[in-house]
């Protein structure tokens, strides 16, 4: 039986499993491997910290996730289909591993992030938009 997300170790499992899928995904893998050419050993701890801050209020994440993705969008456009694919992979990965209140919170936060990111990216080309 699956348990709920309870700690940074559980977050690591979700993030690691997600990235195993995402970097080879036909729709979004190129963002990680070709566009940004991320080094997982450097990138993953940032993502762990982000989700630890979101779910457990640790305030360990010091970056700006929206700004990073707006910068990425300027290099290689991120479509709603890309964001939908990210959310799909994130959701199936999370649900494969965990169930419970904190898990549902993570999934809702991911849906909220996707919606906000879509809105910001779609408005980023509007010169009246202040980011």
trRosetta pair geometry for C-beta under 8 A, 3 or more apart (Angstrom, degrees):
i j d omega theta_ij theta_ji phi_ij phi_ji
2 97 6.7 132 -140 145 122 30
2 98 5.5 169 171 -132 117 25
2 99 4.5 93 94 10 122 99
2 100 7.9 -147 119 -21 94 95
3 6 6.9 -33 138 -18 119 117
3 98 6.5 -43 84 -132 53 81
3 99 7.6 170 109 49 8 69
3 100 6.8 -11 164 -23 45 140
4 98 6.0 75 -144 -174 27 108
4 99 6.6 -71 -85 91 62 41
4 100 2.7 -68 -92 65 105 157
4 101 6.2 6 -135 38 144 67
4 102 4.9 101 169 36 109 102
4 103 5.5 -129 -142 -18 70 100
5 10 4.3 170 -142 124 70 139
5 11 6.6 75 -163 -63 121 66
5 14 7.2 -15 -103 -30 125 136
5 55 6.7 -55 118 -171 132 156
5 98 5.1 39 -50 -171 79 166
5 100 7.0 -165 15 64 62 113
5 102 4.3 -125 64 112 90 118
5 103 5.2 136 -6 -71 100 69
5 106 6.1 57 16 -27 158 139
6 10 5.7 106 38 -13 60 144
6 102 6.9 144 -75 40 43 160
7 10 5.3 110 55 5 64 96
7 11 7.3 -117 110 1 43 89
8 11 5.3 -50 -149 37 40 116
8 12 6.3 49 150 -25 67 99
8 48 6.3 61 -166 178 96 108
8 52 5.1 9 -103 -99 95 123
8 56 7.7 -77 -60 17 77 152
9 12 5.5 -45 -150 30 34 116
9 13 6.8 37 150 -21 62 100
10 13 5.6 -49 -154 30 36 113
10 14 6.7 34 150 -16 65 102
10 97 7.8 154 -164 139 84 123
10 98 6.5 70 -173 -78 120 141
11 14 5.8 -55 -152 37 35 109
11 15 6.1 28 155 -15 69 110
11 48 5.6 118 116 -143 116 72
11 51 4.6 169 -153 102 127 126
11 52 5.8 -142 32 -66 171 75
11 55 6.9 -170 -83 33 123 144
12 15 5.8 -60 -142 42 29 108
12 16 5.8 27 162 -18 67 111
12 44 7.8 64 -139 165 80 113
12 48 5.5 11 -85 -111 76 120
13 16 6.0 -54 -138 39 25 108
13 17 6.1 20 162 -14 61 113
13 97 6.0 167 126 -164 116 151
14 17 6.1 -65 -148 41 23 106
14 18 6.1 26 156 -21 64 111
14 51 7.5 -149 76 168 126 170
14 93 6.1 113 -159 130 72 108
14 94 5.4 27 -138 -99 122 73
14 97 6.0 -155 -88 60 76 151
14 98 7.1 -45 -74 3 114 124
14 106 7.4 -42 -175 167 173 157
15 18 5.7 -55 -146 36 28 113
15 19 6.3 22 159 -15 64 107
15 44 6.1 131 135 -152 125 89
15 47 5.0 148 -146 117 137 122
15 48 5.9 -121 21 -76 163 69
15 51 6.7 -156 -61 9 119 147
16 19 6.0 -58 -147 38 28 106
16 20 6.5 37 152 -26 62 102
16 44 6.8 41 -85 -145 73 137
17 20 5.6 -45 -152 26 33 117
17 21 7.0 25 152 -10 61 104
17 93 5.1 159 110 -160 107 113
17 96 7.4 -138 149 75 149 126
17 97 6.5 156 34 -52 163 137
18 21 6.0 -67 -162 40 34 105
18 22 5.8 24 153 -20 73 115
18 89 6.1 109 -151 136 84 100
18 90 5.8 23 -127 -106 134 60
18 93 4.4 159 -82 90 77 175
18 94 7.8 14 -68 -46 114 74
19 22 5.3 -54 -127 41 37 110
19 23 5.8 34 175 -22 71 106
19 32 7.5 154 -150 -137 89 160
19 40 6.5 126 155 -126 150 117
19 44 6.7 -79 -17 -95 163 104
19 47 7.9 146 -55 55 124 166
20 23 7.1 -54 -143 29 15 102
20 24 7.6 -14 161 9 49 111
21 24 6.8 -90 -166 48 28 92
21 25 6.2 44 149 -54 71 105
21 89 5.2 -177 111 -159 130 118
21 93 6.3 -145 16 -75 143 120
22 25 5.3 -40 -146 2 35 123
22 28 5.9 -48 -161 96 86 115
22 29 6.4 162 153 -91 51 65
22 32 6.3 98 125 -20 101 148
22 86 7.2 38 -121 -120 122 71
22 89 5.6 129 -78 130 84 159
23 29 5.2 74 175 -139 28 90
23 32 4.7 -94 -110 93 79 145
23 33 5.8 103 -164 -50 88 107
23 40 8.0 -46 -64 -74 151 120
24 29 5.4 -9 -175 -107 2 144
25 28 5.0 12 89 49 126 80
25 29 4.4 167 56 -43 59 94
25 85 6.7 149 158 161 143 125
25 89 6.5 -71 -76 -77 152 148
26 29 6.6 6 -63 14 13 116
27 81 6.9 -114 -164 138 130 98
27 82 6.4 -174 153 -110 100 62
27 85 4.4 -146 98 -110 141 171
28 31 5.5 -32 -176 14 71 117
28 32 7.5 56 139 -8 79 99
28 82 5.4 119 -94 -153 98 85
28 85 5.1 -179 -27 101 119 128
28 86 5.9 125 -103 -67 168 80
28 89 7.6 -121 43 2 138 145
29 32 6.0 -66 -164 41 46 104
29 33 5.7 4 157 8 83 119
30 33 6.1 -73 -127 56 32 90
30 34 4.5 -27 -162 34 78 120
30 35 6.0 76 139 -17 78 97
30 76 7.6 -130 119 166 107 160
31 34 7.6 -16 -54 53 10 77
31 35 4.9 -30 -135 39 43 130
31 36 6.1 25 164 4 63 107
31 72 6.7 46 -158 -177 111 130
31 76 6.6 -164 -107 85 78 135
31 78 7.5 44 -100 -95 140 97
31 82 7.4 96 -40 -163 138 132
32 35 7.7 34 -5 46 16 88
32 36 6.2 -35 -126 56 29 108
32 37 8.0 99 154 -88 41 15
32 38 5.2 -57 -158 25 73 115
33 37 6.7 31 -178 -103 28 53
33 38 7.8 -63 -73 31 35 77
34 37 6.8 11 -143 -65 9 79
35 72 6.9 79 134 -157 133 92
35 75 5.9 127 -172 118 107 121
35 76 4.4 -85 -119 6 139 147
36 72 6.5 -30 -65 -117 118 109
36 75 7.9 115 -71 85 73 154
38 42 7.4 -142 -176 70 79 96
38 43 4.4 26 179 -50 122 152
39 42 4.5 51 85 20 106 108
39 43 6.2 154 75 -14 51 96
40 43 5.5 -63 -125 48 32 105
40 44 5.3 33 179 -27 74 111
41 44 7.0 -30 -116 26 15 107
41 45 8.0 14 168 -10 43 104
42 45 7.2 -70 -170 32 27 103
42 46 7.4 20 147 -14 61 112
43 46 5.8 -65 -164 34 40 113
43 47 6.5 31 150 -16 74 107
44 47 5.5 -57 -148 38 39 110
44 48 6.3 44 153 -23 70 101
45 48 5.4 -46 -144 33 37 116
45 49 6.3 39 155 -20 65 105
46 49 5.7 -56 -152 37 30 113
46 50 6.4 37 148 -25 64 103
46 61 7.3 86 -171 -127 64 92
46 63 6.6 33 -165 -9 114 144
47 50 5.4 -45 -146 30 35 117
47 51 6.5 24 159 -9 66 104
48 51 6.3 -67 -153 43 27 100
48 52 6.0 29 152 -22 66 112
49 52 5.6 -54 -141 37 29 114
49 53 6.3 31 157 -20 63 105
49 58 7.8 -111 -156 86 66 125
49 60 4.5 -118 -153 113 94 105
49 61 4.4 143 131 -78 94 76
49 62 7.9 -30 144 3 139 68
50 53 5.9 -62 -157 35 26 109
50 54 6.4 21 151 -16 65 110
50 61 4.4 86 -93 -102 49 150
50 63 7.3 -44 -83 50 103 111
50 65 6.3 87 -136 -72 136 126
51 54 5.3 -51 -140 39 38 113
51 55 5.8 16 167 -3 72 112
51 106 7.1 29 -156 -131 112 108
52 55 6.5 -63 -133 48 22 94
52 56 5.5 -38 -172 40 62 113
52 58 4.9 -19 139 27 100 136
52 60 5.5 -2 91 41 123 127
52 61 7.2 151 60 -32 84 98
53 56 7.4 -63 -98 59 10 70
53 57 6.9 35 -164 -130 47 15
53 58 5.3 -95 -91 58 55 79
53 59 5.6 91 -130 -85 103 20
53 60 5.4 -143 -63 42 96 69
53 61 4.1 -100 -4 16 147 105
54 61 7.8 12 -29 14 78 144
54 106 7.7 98 110 -117 120 68
54 109 5.4 115 169 -179 130 158
55 102 6.2 67 -165 -167 118 101
55 105 6.4 120 -126 107 86 120
55 106 6.0 -7 -88 -81 124 89
55 109 7.4 -124 -73 4 76 160
63 67 7.9 -139 166 56 84 107
63 68 6.5 19 162 -38 126 128
64 67 3.9 33 110 20 121 118
64 68 6.4 157 89 -19 67 84
65 68 5.8 -54 -149 34 31 114
65 69 6.5 21 158 -11 65 108
65 113 7.4 -37 121 -148 144 119
66 69 6.0 -64 -150 41 31 103
66 70 6.2 32 153 -20 68 106
66 116 7.2 -71 -97 131 119 110
66 117 6.6 -155 -117 -102 78 75
66 120 5.7 -9 -160 103 114 176
66 131 7.7 -162 134 -173 116 104
67 70 5.6 -53 -144 36 32 111
67 71 6.4 34 155 -19 64 104
67 131 7.4 126 -100 146 76 119
68 71 5.8 -57 -155 35 29 112
68 72 6.5 30 148 -18 64 106
69 72 5.2 -46 -144 36 40 116
69 73 6.2 49 152 -25 65 101
69 78 6.7 -28 -179 3 97 163
69 117 5.7 -22 107 -144 158 116
69 120 7.8 91 89 89 111 126
69 121 7.0 -69 133 -72 106 111
70 73 5.4 -48 -147 32 33 117
70 74 6.9 38 151 -23 61 99
70 120 6.3 -80 -76 140 109 114
70 121 6.7 -160 -102 -94 68 68
70 124 5.5 172 -141 -110 103 143
70 131 6.2 97 -128 -162 171 155
71 74 5.8 -51 -157 28 34 113
71 75 7.0 28 149 -13 63 104
72 75 5.7 -61 -156 37 37 109
72 76 6.7 -40 170 50 73 83
72 78 6.5 51 109 -40 103 122
73 76 7.4 -89 -134 76 24 45
73 77 5.9 35 -163 -129 72 43
73 78 4.7 -75 -99 14 90 100
73 121 5.1 -171 -104 -134 158 104
73 124 6.2 99 100 58 144 162
74 124 7.8 -115 -64 146 86 139
78 82 4.9 -116 -160 75 71 144
78 83 6.5 77 159 -49 106 91
78 117 7.8 -51 118 153 143 111
78 121 5.5 -82 75 -142 106 156
79 82 4.9 111 53 1 69 96
79 83 7.3 -134 101 2 44 85
80 83 5.5 -54 -149 41 39 111
80 84 6.1 45 150 -24 68 103
80 118 5.5 53 -108 -134 86 119
80 122 7.7 20 -59 -64 101 118
81 84 5.5 -48 -144 35 32 115
81 85 6.4 35 154 -21 63 103
82 85 5.7 -55 -151 34 30 111
82 86 6.5 34 150 -20 64 103
83 86 5.5 -47 -148 33 36 115
83 87 6.4 33 154 -16 65 105
83 114 5.0 135 170 -154 109 92
83 117 6.1 175 -120 93 133 117
83 118 5.3 -147 66 -73 171 97
83 121 7.8 -172 -50 27 135 149
84 87 5.8 -57 -149 39 30 109
84 88 6.2 34 152 -22 65 106
84 114 7.6 97 -82 -170 39 136
85 88 5.5 -51 -145 35 32 114
85 89 6.3 28 158 -14 66 105
86 89 6.1 -61 -150 40 27 105
86 90 6.1 26 154 -19 65 112
86 114 6.9 176 83 -103 109 108
87 90 5.6 -55 -142 39 30 113
87 91 6.0 31 158 -22 66 108
87 110 6.0 144 -129 146 81 106
87 111 6.6 78 -145 -96 129 57
87 114 4.6 2 -69 -78 126 155
88 91 5.9 -57 -146 36 26 110
88 92 6.4 16 162 -10 64 107
89 92 6.3 -57 -142 40 28 102
89 93 6.0 29 159 -19 63 112
90 93 6.0 -62 -148 39 24 111
90 94 6.2 21 158 -17 63 111
90 107 7.8 157 126 -118 99 66
90 110 5.0 -168 124 -158 144 151
91 94 6.0 -58 -145 38 26 107
91 95 6.1 16 162 -10 64 114
91 107 5.9 71 -117 -134 82 106
91 110 7.0 -171 -66 96 76 147
92 95 5.9 -60 -141 45 29 107
92 96 6.2 39 157 -30 65 105
93 96 5.8 -53 -151 27 27 114
93 97 6.7 4 160 -4 61 113
94 97 6.3 -78 -157 44 28 100
94 98 6.1 -51 -180 48 68 99
94 103 6.1 152 166 -162 106 92
94 106 5.9 -167 -141 104 146 126
94 107 5.9 -174 95 -73 153 94
94 110 7.7 -157 -20 -11 152 153
95 98 7.4 -86 -113 62 21 58
95 99 7.2 51 -144 -81 62 81
95 103 7.6 112 -93 169 52 126
95 107 7.6 48 -56 -83 91 136
98 102 7.8 -57 156 86 139 91
98 103 4.3 -169 119 -96 109 129
99 103 5.5 -109 -134 52 16 161
100 103 4.8 97 53 11 67 108
100 104 7.0 -127 103 -5 34 91
101 104 5.9 -58 -150 36 28 109
101 105 6.5 30 150 -21 63 104
102 105 5.3 -48 -149 34 36 117
102 106 6.5 42 150 -22 65 99
103 106 5.7 -50 -153 31 32 113
103 107 6.6 29 150 -15 64 105
104 107 5.6 -53 -147 39 36 112
104 108 6.2 36 153 -19 67 104
105 108 5.7 -54 -145 38 31 109
105 109 6.2 33 155 -19 65 106
106 109 5.8 -55 -148 37 29 111
106 110 6.4 32 152 -21 63 105
107 110 5.6 -51 -148 33 32 114
107 111 6.6 34 152 -19 64 102
108 111 5.6 -51 -150 35 35 112
108 112 6.4 36 150 -18 66 105
109 112 5.5 -53 -148 38 34 113
109 113 6.2 37 152 -22 66 104
110 113 5.6 -50 -145 35 31 113
110 114 6.4 35 154 -21 63 104
111 114 5.7 -53 -149 35 30 113
111 115 6.5 28 154 -17 64 106
112 115 5.8 -56 -148 37 31 110
112 116 6.2 24 157 -13 66 109
113 116 6.0 -59 -144 42 28 107
113 117 5.9 28 158 -19 66 112
114 117 5.8 -57 -141 39 25 110
114 118 6.2 29 157 -22 62 107
115 118 5.8 -54 -148 34 27 112
115 119 6.5 27 154 -17 62 107
116 119 5.7 -55 -149 37 32 112
116 120 6.2 27 155 -15 67 108
117 120 5.8 -56 -143 40 31 108
117 121 6.0 27 159 -17 67 110
118 121 6.0 -57 -140 40 25 107
118 122 6.0 20 161 -14 63 113
119 122 6.1 -61 -144 41 23 107
119 123 6.2 9 160 -6 62 115
120 123 6.0 -66 -143 46 26 102
120 124 6.2 48 153 -52 64 97
120 131 6.8 87 -161 -126 105 102
121 124 5.5 -33 -147 -1 32 121
122 125 7.7 -57 177 20 33 98
123 126 5.1 -49 -168 23 65 121
123 129 4.5 143 152 -105 100 149
124 129 6.4 -119 -107 92 25 151
124 131 6.6 30 -115 -74 82 134
125 129 7.9 64 58 20 29 136
126 129 4.3 91 79 -20 98 109
